């Protein structure tokens, strides 16, 4: 499963990371194999098939050292898009974050209108160009 996720990440974001390889993404995923501490990865699975993934991580964007907790790496296999997998992953990451004492989460998206995140109650903070890509930075306070 991890190798598949590494391939997804490399195909999606590899061109943005200097010197990236599938193997470097695979090694980085080792840091996320936690269940009760950050960083961690949440997977949507059906039997042995991985439908999608999302991460809870710290300090994703170096230009925001004051913003600690982030959702990132949200990816759904093209075969399963449009089936609420991404929404379920995001909600699960929020739930896990809250269980770990996190009160506010941030994210960046290339959907400059907020896309799915806006529909899930995320608030836009600002649009920036980060690593040569225009992104919208958003945040959400989470509570029970």
N, CA, C and O atoms as CSV, one atom per row, in Angstrom:
chain,resi,resn,atom,element,x,y,z
A,1,UNK,N,N,0.823,-1.201,0.000
A,1,UNK,CA,C,0.000,0.000,0.000
A,1,UNK,C,C,0.865,1.262,0.000
A,1,UNK,O,O,0.584,2.224,-0.715
A,2,UNK,N,N,1.920,1.238,0.817
A,2,UNK,CA,C,2.770,2.424,0.932
A,2,UNK,C,C,3.407,2.769,-0.411
A,2,UNK,O,O,3.517,3.943,-0.765
A,3,UNK,N,N,3.824,1.753,-1.153
A,3,UNK,CA,C,4.450,1.997,-2.462
A,3,UNK,C,C,3.467,2.658,-3.420
A,3,UNK,O,O,3.851,3.509,-4.222
A,4,UNK,N,N,2.203,2.268,-3.335
A,4,UNK,CA,C,1.179,2.876,-4.197
A,4,UNK,C,C,0.995,4.349,-3.845
A,4,UNK,O,O,0.900,5.198,-4.731
A,5,UNK,N,N,0.946,4.641,-2.563
A,5,UNK,CA,C,0.786,6.024,-2.117
A,5,UNK,C,C,1.998,6.855,-2.542
A,5,UNK,O,O,1.845,7.990,-2.993
A,6,UNK,N,N,3.187,6.300,-2.401
A,6,UNK,CA,C,4.402,7.006,-2.828
A,6,UNK,C,C,4.330,7.323,-4.321
A,6,UNK,O,O,4.713,8.418,-4.734
A,7,UNK,N,N,3.856,6.404,-5.116
A,7,UNK,CA,C,3.727,6.623,-6.562
A,7,UNK,C,C,2.713,7.733,-6.832
A,7,UNK,O,O,2.961,8.605,-7.664
A,8,UNK,N,N,1.573,7.709,-6.137
A,8,UNK,CA,C,0.580,8.778,-6.300
A,8,UNK,C,C,1.210,10.126,-6.002
A,8,UNK,O,O,1.086,11.067,-6.786
A,9,UNK,N,N,1.890,10.217,-4.855
A,9,UNK,CA,C,2.481,11.477,-4.435
A,9,UNK,C,C,3.546,11.948,-5.419
A,9,UNK,O,O,3.611,13.130,-5.759
A,10,UNK,N,N,4.368,11.029,-5.865
A,10,UNK,CA,C,5.399,11.402,-6.827
A,10,UNK,C,C,4.771,11.915,-8.113
A,10,UNK,O,O,5.187,12.947,-8.640
A,11,UNK,N,N,3.774,11.201,-8.619
A,11,UNK,CA,C,3.123,11.620,-9.864
A,11,UNK,C,C,2.448,12.979,-9.713
A,11,UNK,O,O,2.473,13.785,-10.644
A,12,UNK,N,N,1.852,13.242,-8.565
A,12,UNK,CA,C,1.116,14.487,-8.332
A,12,UNK,C,C,2.038,15.660,-7.975
A,12,UNK,O,O,1.882,16.758,-8.509
A,13,UNK,N,N,2.997,15.425,-7.071
A,13,UNK,CA,C,3.776,16.526,-6.527
A,13,UNK,C,C,5.278,16.415,-6.783
A,13,UNK,O,O,6.022,17.339,-6.455
A,14,UNK,N,N,5.725,15.334,-7.345
A,14,UNK,CA,C,7.146,15.145,-7.609
A,14,UNK,C,C,7.800,16.277,-8.380
A,14,UNK,O,O,8.909,16.687,-8.035
A,15,UNK,N,N,7.138,16.800,-9.429
A,15,UNK,CA,C,7.765,17.893,-10.188
A,15,UNK,C,C,8.015,19.161,-9.364
A,15,UNK,O,O,8.796,20.017,-9.779
A,16,UNK,N,N,7.371,19.290,-8.220
A,16,UNK,CA,C,7.549,20.474,-7.371
A,16,UNK,C,C,8.696,20.328,-6.379
A,16,UNK,O,O,9.087,21.296,-5.726
A,17,UNK,N,N,9.235,19.113,-6.268
A,17,UNK,CA,C,10.275,18.838,-5.279
A,17,UNK,C,C,11.575,18.506,-6.002
A,17,UNK,O,O,11.680,17.489,-6.687
A,18,UNK,N,N,12.551,19.373,-5.837
A,18,UNK,CA,C,13.829,19.184,-6.525
A,18,UNK,C,C,14.453,17.833,-6.141
A,18,UNK,O,O,14.596,17.512,-4.961
A,19,UNK,N,N,14.817,17.055,-7.160
A,19,UNK,CA,C,15.481,15.778,-6.948
A,19,UNK,C,C,14.581,14.662,-6.446
A,19,UNK,O,O,15.074,13.617,-6.020
A,20,UNK,N,N,13.275,14.864,-6.488
A,20,UNK,CA,C,12.347,13.863,-5.963
A,20,UNK,C,C,12.367,12.588,-6.806
A,20,UNK,O,O,12.552,12.618,-8.023
A,21,UNK,N,N,12.172,11.475,-6.114
A,21,UNK,CA,C,11.995,10.175,-6.756
A,21,UNK,C,C,10.846,9.459,-6.047
A,21,UNK,O,O,10.436,9.853,-4.955
A,22,UNK,N,N,10.344,8.428,-6.666
A,22,UNK,CA,C,9.319,7.622,-5.998
A,22,UNK,C,C,9.883,7.093,-4.681
A,22,UNK,O,O,9.185,7.055,-3.667
A,23,UNK,N,N,11.155,6.684,-4.706
A,23,UNK,CA,C,11.785,6.144,-3.508
A,23,UNK,C,C,11.889,7.186,-2.396
A,23,UNK,O,O,11.715,6.860,-1.222
A,24,UNK,N,N,12.170,8.435,-2.760
A,24,UNK,CA,C,12.255,9.469,-1.724
A,24,UNK,C,C,10.887,9.725,-1.097
A,24,UNK,O,O,10.790,9.978,0.104
A,25,UNK,N,N,9.836,9.661,-1.901
A,25,UNK,CA,C,8.488,9.800,-1.345
A,25,UNK,C,C,8.157,8.602,-0.462
A,25,UNK,O,O,7.536,8.761,0.589
A,26,UNK,N,N,8.564,7.412,-0.875
A,26,UNK,CA,C,8.318,6.204,-0.094
A,26,UNK,C,C,9.026,6.297,1.266
A,26,UNK,O,O,8.429,5.992,2.298
A,27,UNK,N,N,10.286,6.714,1.265
A,27,UNK,CA,C,11.034,6.856,2.528
A,27,UNK,C,C,10.378,7.895,3.444
A,27,UNK,O,O,10.279,7.693,4.654
A,28,UNK,N,N,9.935,9.005,2.855
A,28,UNK,CA,C,9.298,10.058,3.649
A,28,UNK,C,C,8.020,9.555,4.315
A,28,UNK,O,O,7.687,9.971,5.425
A,29,UNK,N,N,7.308,8.662,3.637
A,29,UNK,CA,C,6.075,8.121,4.213
A,29,UNK,C,C,6.338,7.338,5.499
A,29,UNK,O,O,5.439,7.207,6.329
A,30,UNK,N,N,7.544,6.819,5.677
A,30,UNK,CA,C,7.872,6.110,6.918
A,30,UNK,C,C,7.628,6.997,8.136
A,30,UNK,O,O,7.234,6.507,9.194
A,31,UNK,N,N,7.860,8.299,7.989
A,31,UNK,CA,C,7.650,9.240,9.093
A,31,UNK,C,C,6.182,9.332,9.498
A,31,UNK,O,O,5.868,9.755,10.611
A,32,UNK,N,N,5.288,8.939,8.604
A,32,UNK,CA,C,3.849,9.103,8.826
A,32,UNK,C,C,3.160,7.833,9.319
A,32,UNK,O,O,1.938,7.812,9.462
A,33,UNK,N,N,3.916,6.792,9.577
A,33,UNK,CA,C,3.322,5.520,9.993
A,33,UNK,C,C,3.084,5.497,11.498
A,33,UNK,O,O,3.541,4.597,12.203
A,34,UNK,N,N,2.367,6.498,11.967
A,34,UNK,CA,C,2.016,6.646,13.383
A,34,UNK,C,C,0.503,6.588,13.514
A,34,UNK,O,O,-0.226,6.920,12.578
A,35,UNK,N,N,0.039,6.165,14.679
A,35,UNK,CA,C,-1.406,6.155,14.899
A,35,UNK,C,C,-1.833,7.130,15.986
A,35,UNK,O,O,-3.000,7.516,16.050
A,36,UNK,N,N,-0.895,7.531,16.843
A,36,UNK,CA,C,-1.290,8.408,17.944
A,36,UNK,C,C,-0.332,9.578,18.156
A,36,UNK,O,O,-0.247,10.134,19.251
A,37,UNK,N,N,0.382,9.939,17.102
A,37,UNK,CA,C,1.221,11.132,17.153
A,37,UNK,C,C,1.386,11.694,15.746
A,37,UNK,O,O,1.268,10.981,14.749
A,38,UNK,N,N,1.659,12.986,15.699
A,38,UNK,CA,C,1.822,13.696,14.435
A,38,UNK,C,C,3.301,13.658,14.065
A,38,UNK,O,O,4.143,13.893,14.932
A,39,UNK,N,N,3.647,13.373,12.823
A,39,UNK,CA,C,2.791,13.264,11.636
A,39,UNK,C,C,2.161,11.878,11.526
A,39,UNK,O,O,2.682,10.895,12.053
A,40,UNK,N,N,1.038,11.828,10.834
A,40,UNK,CA,C,0.365,10.559,10.586
A,40,UNK,C,C,-0.385,10.626,9.267
A,40,UNK,O,O,-0.618,11.699,8.711
A,41,UNK,N,N,-0.754,9.454,8.788
A,41,UNK,CA,C,-1.494,9.363,7.538
A,41,UNK,C,C,-2.772,8.584,7.791
A,41,UNK,O,O,-2.774,7.592,8.521
A,42,UNK,N,N,-3.851,9.036,7.187
A,42,UNK,CA,C,-5.146,8.357,7.248
A,42,UNK,C,C,-5.406,7.792,5.859
A,42,UNK,O,O,-5.223,8.474,4.851
A,43,UNK,N,N,-5.832,6.548,5.824
A,43,UNK,CA,C,-6.091,5.892,4.538
A,43,UNK,C,C,-7.547,5.460,4.457
A,43,UNK,O,O,-8.111,4.952,5.426
A,44,UNK,N,N,-8.142,5.665,3.302
A,44,UNK,CA,C,-9.455,5.103,3.015
A,44,UNK,C,C,-9.191,3.817,2.243
A,44,UNK,O,O,-8.569,3.839,1.181
A,45,UNK,N,N,-9.663,2.703,2.777
A,45,UNK,CA,C,-9.419,1.411,2.144
A,45,UNK,C,C,-10.719,0.643,1.975
A,45,UNK,O,O,-11.686,0.828,2.715
A,46,UNK,N,N,-10.702,-0.216,0.983
A,46,UNK,CA,C,-11.800,-1.155,0.749
A,46,UNK,C,C,-11.132,-2.508,0.557
A,46,UNK,O,O,-10.628,-2.818,-0.522
A,47,UNK,N,N,-11.136,-3.309,1.618
A,47,UNK,CA,C,-10.404,-4.567,1.576
A,47,UNK,C,C,-8.914,-4.272,1.500
A,47,UNK,O,O,-8.355,-3.622,2.384
A,48,UNK,N,N,-8.276,-4.754,0.439
A,48,UNK,CA,C,-6.844,-4.520,0.233
A,48,UNK,C,C,-6.580,-3.329,-0.674
A,48,UNK,O,O,-5.423,-3.008,-0.949
A,49,UNK,N,N,-7.631,-2.669,-1.143
A,49,UNK,CA,C,-7.491,-1.575,-2.101
A,49,UNK,C,C,-7.482,-0.228,-1.386
A,49,UNK,O,O,-8.390,0.074,-0.612
A,50,UNK,N,N,-6.453,0.582,-1.648
A,50,UNK,CA,C,-6.373,1.935,-1.089
A,50,UNK,C,C,-7.147,2.869,-2.013
A,50,UNK,O,O,-6.859,2.959,-3.206
A,51,UNK,N,N,-8.133,3.563,-1.448
A,51,UNK,CA,C,-8.960,4.492,-2.224
A,51,UNK,C,C,-8.374,5.896,-2.219
A,51,UNK,O,O,-8.453,6.626,-3.207
A,52,UNK,N,N,-7.783,6.255,-1.085
A,52,UNK,CA,C,-7.234,7.596,-0.948
A,52,UNK,C,C,-6.526,7.752,0.379
A,52,UNK,O,O,-6.597,6.883,1.248
A,53,UNK,N,N,-5.833,8.889,0.522
A,53,UNK,CA,C,-5.052,9.161,1.726
A,53,UNK,C,C,-5.087,10.653,2.056
A,53,UNK,O,O,-5.385,11.490,1.204
A,54,UNK,N,N,-4.778,10.958,3.304
A,54,UNK,CA,C,-4.612,12.341,3.757
A,54,UNK,C,C,-3.672,12.314,4.956
A,54,UNK,O,O,-3.609,11.324,5.684
A,55,UNK,N,N,-2.951,13.396,5.151
A,55,UNK,CA,C,-1.971,13.464,6.235
A,55,UNK,C,C,-2.312,14.577,7.219
A,55,UNK,O,O,-2.905,15.595,6.863
A,56,UNK,N,N,-1.922,14.349,8.450
A,56,UNK,CA,C,-1.883,15.387,9.466
A,56,UNK,C,C,-0.404,15.592,9.761
A,56,UNK,O,O,0.295,14.654,10.142
A,57,UNK,N,N,0.065,16.813,9.585
A,57,UNK,CA,C,1.494,17.077,9.729
A,57,UNK,C,C,1.721,18.423,10.392
A,57,UNK,O,O,0.780,19.170,10.663
A,58,UNK,N,N,2.983,18.715,10.645
A,58,UNK,CA,C,3.359,19.978,11.287
A,58,UNK,C,C,4.153,20.851,10.323
A,58,UNK,O,O,4.951,20.360,9.524
A,59,UNK,N,N,3.917,22.145,10.417
A,59,UNK,CA,C,4.704,23.164,9.708
A,59,UNK,C,C,4.911,22.840,8.230
A,59,UNK,O,O,6.048,22.729,7.772
A,60,UNK,N,N,3.829,22.692,7.494
A,60,UNK,CA,C,3.916,22.345,6.077
A,60,UNK,C,C,4.552,23.442,5.230
A,60,UNK,O,O,5.349,23.151,4.338
A,61,UNK,N,N,4.212,24.680,5.496
A,61,UNK,CA,C,4.701,25.778,4.671
A,61,UNK,C,C,5.701,26.610,5.472
A,61,UNK,O,O,5.357,27.194,6.499
A,62,UNK,N,N,6.932,26.655,4.992
A,62,UNK,CA,C,7.998,27.343,5.720
A,62,UNK,C,C,7.725,28.833,5.893
A,62,UNK,O,O,8.286,29.455,6.795
A,63,UNK,N,N,6.881,29.417,5.054
A,63,UNK,CA,C,6.579,30.844,5.173
A,63,UNK,C,C,5.602,31.138,6.314
A,63,UNK,O,O,5.314,32.298,6.607
A,64,UNK,N,N,5.094,30.078,6.956
A,64,UNK,CA,C,4.170,30.230,8.089
A,64,UNK,C,C,4.692,29.468,9.304
A,64,UNK,O,O,4.092,28.469,9.700
A,65,UNK,N,N,5.789,29.913,9.901
A,65,UNK,CA,C,6.330,29.168,11.044
A,65,UNK,C,C,5.394,29.153,12.257
A,65,UNK,O,O,5.535,28.303,13.137
A,66,UNK,N,N,4.443,30.086,12.307
A,66,UNK,CA,C,3.515,30.165,13.428
A,66,UNK,C,C,2.306,29.236,13.266
A,66,UNK,O,O,1.540,29.058,14.213
A,67,UNK,N,N,2.128,28.655,12.105
A,67,UNK,CA,C,0.988,27.760,11.853
A,67,UNK,C,C,1.480,26.317,11.960
A,67,UNK,O,O,2.173,25.815,11.075
A,68,UNK,N,N,1.109,25.663,13.058
A,68,UNK,CA,C,1.722,24.371,13.375
A,68,UNK,C,C,1.094,23.186,12.658
A,68,UNK,O,O,1.814,22.421,12.016
A,69,UNK,N,N,-0.194,23.006,12.738
A,69,UNK,CA,C,-0.830,21.778,12.259
A,69,UNK,C,C,-1.491,21.974,10.894
A,69,UNK,O,O,-2.187,22.960,10.648
A,70,UNK,N,N,-1.248,21.003,10.026
A,70,UNK,CA,C,-1.709,21.086,8.638
A,70,UNK,C,C,-2.291,19.762,8.162
A,70,UNK,O,O,-1.834,18.691,8.560
A,71,UNK,N,N,-3.294,19.849,7.314
A,71,UNK,CA,C,-3.727,18.705,6.519
A,71,UNK,C,C,-2.985,18.830,5.196
A,71,UNK,O,O,-2.910,19.916,4.623
A,72,UNK,N,N,-2.449,17.743,4.721
A,72,UNK,CA,C,-1.745,17.757,3.444
A,72,UNK,C,C,-1.812,16.392,2.793
A,72,UNK,O,O,-2.336,15.436,3.367
A,73,UNK,N,N,-1.282,16.316,1.602
A,73,UNK,CA,C,-1.210,15.037,0.905
A,73,UNK,C,C,-2.552,14.385,0.662
A,73,UNK,O,O,-2.642,13.159,0.593
A,74,UNK,N,N,-3.603,15.191,0.528
A,74,UNK,CA,C,-4.928,14.614,0.263
A,74,UNK,C,C,-4.959,14.148,-1.187
A,74,UNK,O,O,-4.793,14.941,-2.113
A,75,UNK,N,N,-5.173,12.854,-1.366
A,75,UNK,CA,C,-5.160,12.279,-2.706
A,75,UNK,C,C,-6.150,11.125,-2.745
A,75,UNK,O,O,-6.161,10.266,-1.864
A,76,UNK,N,N,-6.978,11.120,-3.779
A,76,UNK,CA,C,-7.927,10.026,-4.004
A,76,UNK,C,C,-7.651,9.446,-5.381
A,76,UNK,O,O,-7.529,10.178,-6.363
A,77,UNK,N,N,-7.554,8.129,-5.442
A,77,UNK,CA,C,-7.349,7.432,-6.708
A,77,UNK,C,C,-8.440,7.870,-7.679
A,77,UNK,O,O,-9.611,7.953,-7.308
A,78,UNK,N,N,-8.057,8.147,-8.908
A,78,UNK,CA,C,-8.996,8.670,-9.904
A,78,UNK,C,C,-10.231,7.791,-10.056
A,78,UNK,O,O,-11.310,8.297,-10.363
A,79,UNK,N,N,-10.094,6.519,-9.851
A,79,UNK,CA,C,-11.221,5.578,-9.964
A,79,UNK,C,C,-12.306,5.839,-8.926
A,79,UNK,O,O,-13.464,5.475,-9.135
A,80,UNK,N,N,-11.941,6.469,-7.806
A,80,UNK,CA,C,-12.883,6.645,-6.695
A,80,UNK,C,C,-13.261,8.096,-6.440
A,80,UNK,O,O,-13.961,8.390,-5.471
A,81,UNK,N,N,-12.813,8.997,-7.285
A,81,UNK,CA,C,-13.168,10.405,-7.114
A,81,UNK,C,C,-14.659,10.604,-7.362
A,81,UNK,O,O,-15.269,9.899,-8.165
A,82,UNK,N,N,-15.228,11.569,-6.663
A,82,UNK,CA,C,-16.651,11.838,-6.796
A,82,UNK,C,C,-17.518,10.959,-5.920
A,82,UNK,O,O,-18.741,10.960,-6.061
A,83,UNK,N,N,-16.903,10.205,-5.012
A,83,UNK,CA,C,-17.637,9.297,-4.126
A,83,UNK,C,C,-17.490,9.665,-2.651
A,83,UNK,O,O,-17.649,8.809,-1.781
A,84,UNK,N,N,-17.190,10.923,-2.367
A,84,UNK,CA,C,-17.043,11.443,-0.996
A,84,UNK,C,C,-15.850,10.881,-0.235
A,84,UNK,O,O,-15.788,11.006,0.988
A,85,UNK,N,N,-14.906,10.267,-0.935
A,85,UNK,CA,C,-13.726,9.727,-0.259
A,85,UNK,C,C,-12.899,10.866,0.332
A,85,UNK,O,O,-12.490,10.788,1.491
A,86,UNK,N,N,-12.648,11.908,-0.432
A,86,UNK,CA,C,-11.851,13.027,0.069
A,86,UNK,C,C,-12.519,13.680,1.281
A,86,UNK,O,O,-11.851,13.978,2.271
A,87,UNK,N,N,-13.813,13.898,1.209
A,87,UNK,CA,C,-14.536,14.485,2.345
A,87,UNK,C,C,-14.391,13.618,3.587
A,87,UNK,O,O,-14.140,14.125,4.680
A,88,UNK,N,N,-14.547,12.316,3.417
A,88,UNK,CA,C,-14.417,11.390,4.550
A,88,UNK,C,C,-13.014,11.424,5.131
A,88,UNK,O,O,-12.845,11.399,6.350
A,89,UNK,N,N,-12.005,11.482,4.266
A,89,UNK,CA,C,-10.623,11.554,4.739
A,89,UNK,C,C,-10.368,12.834,5.533
A,89,UNK,O,O,-9.757,12.795,6.601
A,90,UNK,N,N,-10.830,13.949,5.019
A,90,UNK,CA,C,-10.624,15.236,5.684
A,90,UNK,C,C,-11.305,15.249,7.048
A,90,UNK,O,O,-10.722,15.691,8.038
A,91,UNK,N,N,-12.538,14.764,7.091
A,91,UNK,CA,C,-13.264,14.711,8.365
A,91,UNK,C,C,-12.570,13.787,9.360
A,91,UNK,O,O,-12.521,14.087,10.553
A,92,UNK,N,N,-12.034,12.671,8.882
A,92,UNK,CA,C,-11.319,11.745,9.763
A,92,UNK,C,C,-10.032,12.380,10.290
A,92,UNK,O,O,-9.709,12.220,11.467
A,93,UNK,N,N,-9.302,13.087,9.452
A,93,UNK,CA,C,-8.087,13.763,9.911
A,93,UNK,C,C,-8.452,14.791,10.984
A,93,UNK,O,O,-7.751,14.907,11.990
A,94,UNK,N,N,-9.530,15.531,10.781
A,94,UNK,CA,C,-9.972,16.507,11.776
A,94,UNK,C,C,-10.285,15.802,13.097
A,94,UNK,O,O,-9.909,16.286,14.165
A,95,UNK,N,N,-10.966,14.673,13.028
A,95,UNK,CA,C,-11.326,13.905,14.223
A,95,UNK,C,C,-10.066,13.426,14.964
A,95,UNK,O,O,-9.973,13.549,16.185
A,96,UNK,N,N,-9.117,12.887,14.224
A,96,UNK,CA,C,-7.865,12.413,14.820
A,96,UNK,C,C,-7.101,13.591,15.425
A,96,UNK,O,O,-6.573,13.488,16.532
A,97,UNK,N,N,-7.045,14.698,14.706
A,97,UNK,CA,C,-6.350,15.881,15.211
A,97,UNK,C,C,-6.945,16.330,16.538
A,97,UNK,O,O,-6.218,16.616,17.490
A,98,UNK,N,N,-8.247,16.388,16.594
A,98,UNK,CA,C,-8.920,16.800,17.822
A,98,UNK,C,C,-8.587,15.846,18.964
A,98,UNK,O,O,-8.357,16.284,20.092
A,99,UNK,N,N,-8.558,14.545,18.681
A,99,UNK,CA,C,-8.230,13.557,19.714
A,99,UNK,C,C,-6.798,13.724,20.225
A,99,UNK,O,O,-6.474,13.289,21.330
A,100,UNK,N,N,-5.943,14.358,19.417
A,100,UNK,CA,C,-4.552,14.607,19.812
A,100,UNK,C,C,-4.362,16.010,20.399
A,100,UNK,O,O,-3.236,16.447,20.638
A,101,UNK,N,N,-5.473,16.703,20.625
A,101,UNK,CA,C,-5.412,18.012,21.263
A,101,UNK,C,C,-5.239,19.189,20.328
A,101,UNK,O,O,-5.032,20.313,20.787
A,102,UNK,N,N,-5.318,18.961,19.033
A,102,UNK,CA,C,-5.179,20.038,18.054
A,102,UNK,C,C,-6.492,20.812,17.989
A,102,UNK,O,O,-7.569,20.220,17.919
A,103,UNK,N,N,-6.394,22.126,18.012
A,103,UNK,CA,C,-7.597,22.967,17.982
A,103,UNK,C,C,-7.782,23.711,16.660
A,103,UNK,O,O,-8.888,24.140,16.333
A,104,UNK,N,N,-6.694,23.862,15.905
A,104,UNK,CA,C,-6.763,24.589,14.637
A,104,UNK,C,C,-5.855,23.910,13.620
A,104,UNK,O,O,-4.723,23.538,13.927
A,105,UNK,N,N,-6.372,23.756,12.405
A,105,UNK,CA,C,-5.616,23.118,11.326
A,105,UNK,C,C,-5.602,24.056,10.124
A,105,UNK,O,O,-6.530,24.837,9.911
A,106,UNK,N,N,-4.544,23.962,9.358
A,106,UNK,CA,C,-4.371,24.758,8.144
A,106,UNK,C,C,-4.199,23.813,6.965
A,106,UNK,O,O,-3.948,22.619,7.133
A,107,UNK,N,N,-4.337,24.368,5.776
A,107,UNK,CA,C,-4.058,23.618,4.560
A,107,UNK,C,C,-3.768,24.587,3.438
A,107,UNK,O,O,-4.037,25.784,3.537
A,108,UNK,N,N,-3.214,24.045,2.368
A,108,UNK,CA,C,-3.048,24.818,1.143
A,108,UNK,C,C,-3.695,24.019,0.020
A,108,UNK,O,O,-3.615,22.791,-0.024
A,109,UNK,N,N,-4.334,24.746,-0.878
A,109,UNK,CA,C,-4.972,24.096,-2.014
A,109,UNK,C,C,-4.742,24.926,-3.274
A,109,UNK,O,O,-4.689,26.155,-3.232
A,110,UNK,N,N,-4.609,24.231,-4.376
A,110,UNK,CA,C,-4.490,24.913,-5.664
A,110,UNK,C,C,-5.849,25.371,-6.180
A,110,UNK,O,O,-5.918,26.140,-7.139
A,111,UNK,N,N,-6.922,24.913,-5.560
A,111,UNK,CA,C,-8.266,25.386,-5.895
A,111,UNK,C,C,-8.443,26.747,-5.226
A,111,UNK,O,O,-8.738,26.826,-4.034
A,112,UNK,N,N,-8.266,27.791,-5.984
A,112,UNK,CA,C,-8.232,29.132,-5.407
A,112,UNK,C,C,-9.586,29.617,-4.897
A,112,UNK,O,O,-9.664,30.662,-4.251
A,113,UNK,N,N,-10.644,28.873,-5.179
A,113,UNK,CA,C,-11.955,29.188,-4.613
A,113,UNK,C,C,-12.226,28.348,-3.360
A,113,UNK,O,O,-13.302,28.441,-2.769
A,114,UNK,N,N,-11.260,27.541,-2.961
A,114,UNK,CA,C,-11.416,26.707,-1.767
A,114,UNK,C,C,-11.974,25.336,-2.056
A,114,UNK,O,O,-11.809,24.413,-1.258
A,115,UNK,N,N,-12.642,25.193,-3.203
A,115,UNK,CA,C,-13.163,23.886,-3.615
A,115,UNK,C,C,-13.881,23.141,-2.507
A,115,UNK,O,O,-14.710,23.704,-1.792
A,116,UNK,N,N,-13.553,21.884,-2.380
A,116,UNK,CA,C,-14.174,21.004,-1.391
A,116,UNK,C,C,-13.996,21.542,0.028
A,116,UNK,O,O,-14.907,21.440,0.850
A,117,UNK,N,N,-12.844,22.107,0.312
A,117,UNK,CA,C,-12.568,22.585,1.666
A,117,UNK,C,C,-13.536,23.691,2.079
A,117,UNK,O,O,-13.993,23.721,3.221
A,118,UNK,N,N,-13.849,24.590,1.164
A,118,UNK,CA,C,-14.815,25.651,1.466
A,118,UNK,C,C,-16.172,25.043,1.809
A,118,UNK,O,O,-16.860,25.511,2.716
A,119,UNK,N,N,-16.549,23.996,1.076
A,119,UNK,CA,C,-17.826,23.322,1.355
A,119,UNK,C,C,-17.829,22.637,2.715
A,119,UNK,O,O,-18.888,22.429,3.307
A,120,UNK,N,N,-16.642,22.287,3.212
A,120,UNK,CA,C,-16.531,21.618,4.511
A,120,UNK,C,C,-16.276,22.597,5.658
A,120,UNK,O,O,-15.952,22.185,6.772
A,121,UNK,N,N,-16.425,23.899,5.378
A,121,UNK,CA,C,-16.343,24.899,6.432
A,121,UNK,C,C,-14.979,25.526,6.671
A,121,UNK,O,O,-14.789,26.239,7.656
A,122,UNK,N,N,-14.031,25.269,5.784
A,122,UNK,CA,C,-12.710,25.877,5.914
A,122,UNK,C,C,-12.783,27.335,5.467
A,122,UNK,O,O,-13.534,27.672,4.552
A,123,UNK,N,N,-12.002,28.196,6.115
A,123,UNK,CA,C,-11.997,29.627,5.817
A,123,UNK,C,C,-10.694,30.017,5.120
A,123,UNK,O,O,-9.608,29.620,5.540
A,124,UNK,N,N,-10.819,30.791,4.062
A,124,UNK,CA,C,-9.646,31.275,3.326
A,124,UNK,C,C,-8.904,32.308,4.160
A,124,UNK,O,O,-9.514,33.194,4.759
A,125,UNK,N,N,-7.576,32.184,4.193
A,125,UNK,CA,C,-6.737,33.169,4.876
A,125,UNK,C,C,-6.089,34.103,3.870
A,125,UNK,O,O,-6.215,35.323,3.974
A,126,UNK,N,N,-5.393,33.528,2.892
A,126,UNK,CA,C,-4.780,34.345,1.848
A,126,UNK,C,C,-4.308,33.463,0.703
A,126,UNK,O,O,-4.083,32.263,0.853
A,127,UNK,N,N,-4.170,34.102,-0.432
A,127,UNK,CA,C,-3.618,33.446,-1.609
A,127,UNK,C,C,-2.149,33.836,-1.711
A,127,UNK,O,O,-1.813,35.015,-1.606
A,128,UNK,N,N,-1.267,32.853,-1.916
A,128,UNK,CA,C,0.168,33.107,-2.042
A,128,UNK,C,C,0.736,32.251,-3.164
A,128,UNK,O,O,0.121,31.283,-3.610
A,129,UNK,N,N,1.919,32.634,-3.602
A,129,UNK,CA,C,2.654,31.795,-4.540
A,129,UNK,C,C,3.717,31.092,-3.714
A,129,UNK,O,O,4.598,31.733,-3.141
A,130,UNK,N,N,3.629,29.771,-3.656
A,130,UNK,CA,C,4.539,28.975,-2.845
A,130,UNK,C,C,5.200,27.931,-3.722
A,130,UNK,O,O,4.525,27.091,-4.319
A,131,UNK,N,N,6.509,27.984,-3.797
A,131,UNK,CA,C,7.286,27.078,-4.644
A,131,UNK,C,C,6.835,27.152,-6.104
A,131,UNK,O,O,6.812,26.148,-6.816
A,132,UNK,N,N,6.482,28.355,-6.529
A,132,UNK,CA,C,6.099,28.563,-7.917
A,132,UNK,C,C,4.674,28.203,-8.254
A,132,UNK,O,O,4.306,28.176,-9.428
A,133,UNK,N,N,3.853,27.922,-7.242
A,133,UNK,CA,C,2.460,27.525,-7.463
A,133,UNK,C,C,1.553,28.465,-6.677
A,133,UNK,O,O,1.789,28.720,-5.496
A,134,UNK,N,N,0.514,28.979,-7.335
A,134,UNK,CA,C,-0.481,29.787,-6.635
A,134,UNK,C,C,-1.372,28.870,-5.814
A,134,UNK,O,O,-1.965,27.930,-6.343
A,135,UNK,N,N,-1.462,29.148,-4.517
A,135,UNK,CA,C,-2.280,28.340,-3.613
A,135,UNK,C,C,-3.105,29.246,-2.710
A,135,UNK,O,O,-2.759,30.402,-2.463
A,136,UNK,N,N,-4.192,28.691,-2.235
A,136,UNK,CA,C,-5.016,29.352,-1.232
A,136,UNK,C,C,-4.722,28.677,0.098
A,136,UNK,O,O,-4.825,27.457,0.220
A,137,UNK,N,N,-4.357,29.472,1.090
A,137,UNK,CA,C,-4.123,28.961,2.434
A,137,UNK,C,C,-5.430,29.118,3.206
A,137,UNK,O,O,-6.049,30.182,3.202
A,138,UNK,N,N,-5.834,28.033,3.867
A,138,UNK,CA,C,-7.108,28.018,4.585
A,138,UNK,C,C,-6.874,27.493,5.993
A,138,UNK,O,O,-5.848,26.876,6.277
A,139,UNK,N,N,-7.844,27.746,6.874
A,139,UNK,CA,C,-7.751,27.220,8.234
A,139,UNK,C,C,-9.137,26.849,8.736
A,139,UNK,O,O,-10.163,27.262,8.196
A,140,UNK,N,N,-9.117,26.056,9.789
A,140,UNK,CA,C,-10.372,25.646,10.423
A,140,UNK,C,C,-10.112,25.376,11.896
A,140,UNK,O,O,-9.186,24.649,12.255
A,141,UNK,N,N,-10.941,25.970,12.739
A,141,UNK,CA,C,-10.911,25.637,14.159
A,141,UNK,C,C,-11.771,24.401,14.319
A,141,UNK,O,O,-12.879,24.326,13.787
A,142,UNK,N,N,-11.252,23.432,15.055
A,142,UNK,CA,C,-12.010,22.188,15.208
A,142,UNK,C,C,-12.403,21.993,16.672
A,142,UNK,O,O,-11.659,22.342,17.588
A,143,UNK,N,N,-13.554,21.445,16.857
A,143,UNK,CA,C,-14.064,21.153,18.195
A,143,UNK,C,C,-15.098,20.046,18.107
A,143,UNK,O,O,-15.572,19.692,17.027
A,144,UNK,N,N,-15.424,19.528,19.229
A,144,UNK,CA,C,-16.410,18.425,19.276
A,144,UNK,C,C,-17.787,18.934,18.999
A,144,UNK,O,O,-18.743,18.158,18.995
